[in-house]
Amino acid sequence: MSKLQISKLTEAKAIATIWNMGAESLDPQSYVELERILKLLCGTRSINNEVIAVEQRILSGKSNHCSDCHTSDAPAYVPAPCDCDA
């Protein structure tokens, strides 16, 4: 496997963007599969969960999120796109 010549921040932004595109576009079964793959990719590429959370919050366009929003899953879990009404 070759090493990508991009920063972890750029990787996190790309993953968060793809994740959000999938949330908006895919049927539930395909979205679950995409989510599984992206979580695996984050682990394999050693992308910090907090960095993904920042990118997910930026992509949501919101300044505030509920504590149970998927963007707040870090550091224990890989954060997913915003799902709150804050």
Phi, psi and omega in degrees: 000134178273157181269128177290139180265051176228159182282163176298325178296318178294320176298315180298318179296318179296316179296314179298321180295313178298319180300315180293322177298319178295320179298326181277336193243334190264155172289161186305318181295317179293323179296318179300318179295317177299316180301317179299315181295317181293323176296319177297317179298318178299317179292316181295321182272000180056048178269123184298133180300325180295325179291319176298319180300317179299314180295321178296320179294319179298314182294334180291334182078006181254149177266339180235145178224149175293155181294337179263011177292146180298340177289346182262013183286341180286152005270351185292323183231163175286122182291143179252178179302154181303136177226024183249167179253023181293000000 
